[in-house]
Amino acid sequence: MRKSVQVTLTVAAGVALAACGPNSAERANPCNAATFSEQACQDAIAKGGYYWNGAWFPMHYSHPYPYYYGSYQAYIANGGTVTAAPAGAYSQSAGSAERGGFGEAGAAHGEGAGE
């Protein structure tokens, strides 16, 4: 491959990666300092994951909430900016099913069974 083609491809890849972010289709972890959401982070830690635009993303958080809040505060104190998620991004959409179920029938079977 010629050097000019390699440079062009590298620049194009860099531009594409720069376009990706919490405001694009990429999901934003509510406990990350740059995308921190107080209530959504607390819920994610308690539930072992979070919803992003109606899809469930299981997540293991190795620290309690104060750790993530402290990281967020330090990030802000050092000049970091937080990119807020769109309204409702961390909520379960009306048509999606609870973990592992299919609509009301799946939710009924999942209730009380080891949760």
N, C-alpha and C positions, 0 to 999 in steps of 0.2 A: 504494500500500500504506500502511496506517495505521502511525503510529510505534510503537504498542504491538506490532503484529505483527512489525515489523522488529526490535525489541528482543528479542522472544521467539525469533525465528529466529536471531539473533546469539548469544544465550545457548545455545541448543540446539546450534548448530554448535561453539561453544567447548567444551561438555561432551563432545561426540562426539570432538573432536580430543584432549582430555585423556585420554579412555579408550584412545586408541591409543597403543601403546608396545611395547617389546620383549617384554613379557609377553603381549601380545595376538597376533593373527594376523600382525602386521607383522614383517617379518624384521629381524634385528639384525646389522649389519656387525661382524664380530669385531675390526676394527681401529679402530673408533670408540672414543673414550675412555670414553663412558658405557656401552658394551656390550662392552668389551674382553675378549678371551679369548686368552691368550698363545699356546697351541698352534694354535688355529684361525686366528689372525692370521698366524702364520708360514706355515701351510699355504696360506692364501688368497693371500699374496704370491707364494709359490713356484709355485702352480698357476694364478694369474691369475683367481681367483674363489673362491667358497665354496658349500658346500651349506647350505641352511637348510630343515630339516624334509624332507629328501630331494630338494629341487629345487635345481638348479644355477643360480647367479647369477654370470655372468662379471663380472669387475671389474678395472679397471686401477689398480694402486697406483703412484703416481708417486714414492714414496720407499721406501727400504729399511726393514726391520723396526725398527731402532733409533729411527727418527723416530716411528713410531706408539707404540712403548713409552714414549718420552720424553713424548709428548703425554698418554698415559695417566697417567704418574707425576705430571706437572704438574697434571692434572685432579684427581687424588686429593689432592695437596698443598694445593690450593686449596679443599678441602672437597667435591669432587664425589663422588657415589656411583655405583657401578657396578651395573647391573642384569644379573645373571647369566642367561645363556640356559638354558633347560631342558636337562637331561641328554640328550645325543644329538642336539640340534638342529642341530649343525654336521656331522653324519655323513651319508653317503650311505645311503639306505635300501636294504635288501636287494633290493627289486624294481625299483629304478630303473636306467636304462642309463647307461653312460659317455657322454661327450660325443658327441652326434650319432648314436649307434648304437641298435639295437633289440635289447636283450638280449645274449645270448652271440654271436650272429652279427654284430651291429654292433660289439661290442667287439673281435672277432677281426679285422674289417676295419680298425678304427682303429689297431691296434697297429703301431708302427713306421712308419706312413705320415706322416712329417713331424712327429712329436711328439718 
